[in-house]
């Protein structure tokens, strides 16, 4: 049962992250952004966040800041527009993900600690 729960949380987290990044890319870049590109970005971003967390996550404040910079760096690498666009996409993605996780928690589908975007 634990493996099935882990797989479900992973899939839901990836889906939430994908929807958030897709919404951010469409809002900030004002162009069609593909679901696949958003999913790949969410997956690479999650891996980058986890690896960075492993190495520097224990450092108070600086660790979290470095993890966030790496995550935004992945968005910057995957989408055009530079760092300011990547930060804006990340911010919109975070807001959207918080909203989705909140709705899921209110209806009792998940607990609020489900992660789709870093820091939720």
N, C-alpha and C positions, 0 to 999 in steps of 0.2 A: 504494500500500500504506500509506503514512503517513497518508493521510486515513482509510482504513478503520480503522487502529489508533487514531487519535484519536477517531473516532466510538465505537468499542468501549469505549475507556477512559472516555469521557464517559458512555455508557449504564451501564456497570458502576459508575462513581462515583456517578451519580445513584441507581441502585438501592441501593447500599450506604448512602448517606446517607438515602434514604427509609426503608429498613428500620430503621436506627438511630433516626431521629426517631420513627417509628411505635412502636417498642418503648418509647422513652422516654415518649412521650405516653400510651401505654396503661398503663405502670407508674406514672407519677407522677400522672396525672389520674384514674386508675381509672375510665375510661369508654371507650366505643368511639371510636377515632380512625380517620378514614378514610385509606386508602392515598393517595388523590388529594391530600388536604390535606397529608399528610406529603411527598409528591413535590413539590408546589408550594413548600412551606416549604424543602425541601432545595435546590431550584433557586434560589429567591430568596436563600436564605442563601449559596449558593455565589457568586452574582453579587455580593452585598453584600460578602462576604469578599474577592473578587478586586478590586473597586473600591477598597475600603479599603486593601488591600495595595498597590495601585498608588500611592496617595497618601501613605500613612504606613508602609508595610511596611518601609521602609529604616531607620526609627528603631529602634535597638536596644531591646528589651524593651517600650518604650511602643507601638511599632507593632503588635507581636503582641497586646498587651493590648487595644488599640483595635479590632483586627480581631476578636478574640474577643467583645468587648462588642457590636459591631455584629451579629455572627452570633447571639448570644444574644438581642439585641434583636429580630431577625427572628422568632425562636421566640416571644418574649414577645408580639409583635404578632399572630402567627398563632394562638396558643393562649391559653385563659383561665388565670388563676391567678397572674399577676404575675411579677415578676422571679425570685423564689425557685423557682417552678415551672419557669420557662424555663431557669434554670441547671441544675436537676435533670434536666430533659428532655435538655438538651445534654450533660450528663455521661453519662447512660445511653446516649445516641446515640453518643458517642465510644467508650465501652467496647464496645458492640455492633459498631460499625464496625471497631475494632481486631481484634476476634475474627474477623469475617468476612474481612477482608483477610489476617489470619494464616492462616486455613484455606485461602484461595485461594492464598497463597504456598507453603504446605506441599505442596499437591497440584500446584504448578507452573503454575497457571492464570494468575496475575498476579505481578508483582513487588511487594514490600511498599510501594513508593512510590505505588501507586494511591490516589487521594484520593476519599473519599466524605464524609468529615467533616473539617473543618479540623484540621490538626495531626497527621494520621496519616502 
